[in-house]
Amino acid sequence: MAGMPPSLHFPDGRWVACLCAGWCGTCRDYRPVFDQVVAAHPGMHFLWLDIEEEADLVGELDIETFPTLLIADGPVLRFAGPLLPHAGTLSRLLGSLDNKAGLAGSADPALTDLVQALHRRLSSA
């Protein structure tokens, strides 16, 4: 998986996936911002996921706005959606999720499938 070290293993911790596309200029511009947040949150796990390179994994999920972020605690989706490309915005969002429940049944089934597939892949890495 692009952007993920081969030894990464985090079945129960918080993880953040940035869903992007190689052709997307906004995604390319967002990458350094994302990397800045990665460096500022060493206890969390982050991955950069090119939806075209990982089309089999992404499945039927339709990404309308790039980049789109997924934040989960293990298999539990906490946030899914586009975010303004500012490091402070993502950092504040991560902090705000500490005391909130998951998204439960409100998520698109294709999104839930992707989160479960990523969790399974990350758990067995």
N, C-alpha and C positions, 0 to 999 in steps of 0.2 A: 504494500500500500504506500503510495507516495507520501513522503514526509513522516513516515513512521519508522523508528529504529526497529530492526528485526527482533531485538530482545524485549520489546515493550510488553509488559504484562500487567494489566490493572483491571481485574474483574469487578471490584467493588468501589473503587475510588471515583472521584469526579473526573470527567473527561469532556473535552470540547473538540468538536469537529467543525472545520470550516469547509463547507461544500462550495467548490469553485469550478471554474472551467479555464483551461489553458488559453483560450482565445479572448477571455474577458479582461479588458484593460483595468476595470475597477478591481478585479481580483488581484491582478499583478501589483496594483498600487497598494492594496490592502495587505499584501504579504509582509512587508516590513513592520507594519503596525501590529499585525498578529504575532510576529516574532518578538516584538517588544513586550507584549502581554505574556507570552510564553516565558520569557526571561524573568518577568516580575512575579510569576506564580510557580515557583519550582515544585510545589507539592501537588500540582495538578498535571494532568496528561492532556496533550494537545495533538491533533493531527490535521493535516492539510489534505483534503480529499478531492481530487479532480474527478468530477462526476462522469466525464467521458472515458477516462482511463479505467474507472471502476464501475462501468455501466451495468455489469451483471449484479454487482452488489447494490447499486442504487435502485435497480428495478424500475417500477412504474412511478416512482416519485417524480413529480413535476416541479422543478425549481424555477420559480418565476423571477426572482430577484437575486442577483449575485453581489457579494457573497452571502450565503445563508449559513447561519450557525446552529449547531445542535449542541446542547449542553445536557449531560446526563450524569446521574449518580449510579454507577454500575448499569443495570438494565433499565433504570427509571428515567424517562425523559423529563427534564426540568424546563427546557426552553427550546423553541425551534422558530427561527425566523431571520429575516435580514436585520442587520444592525449597522448604524452609522459607522464609517471607517475611522474611529478614533479609539486609541488605546484606553482612555479614561472611561469611555462608554462601556466597553466590554468588561473592564475591571469592576465598575460599579454594578453591572448586571451580575457578575459572578458573586459579589458580596451580597447582593439582595436576595439571592436564591438560597442562602444558608438556612433560612427558617421557613421556607415555603414548601408545600407539597408538590409532587410531580403533576404532569399534565393529564394523567390517567386516560380516560376514554375520549377526551376531546381531540386527540390528534388524528390526522389522516392515517388510515391503515397502512399506506405505503411508507409513511414516515415511521410509524411504529415498527414495521418490518425492517427498515434500514437500521434503526437504533438497535433492535434485537440482533441483527446480523453483525453489526459492528461490535456489539458487546461480545457475541460468541467468538468472533475473530480475535478480538483483543484479549479475551480470556484465555485463548488457547495459543497465543503467540509465544 
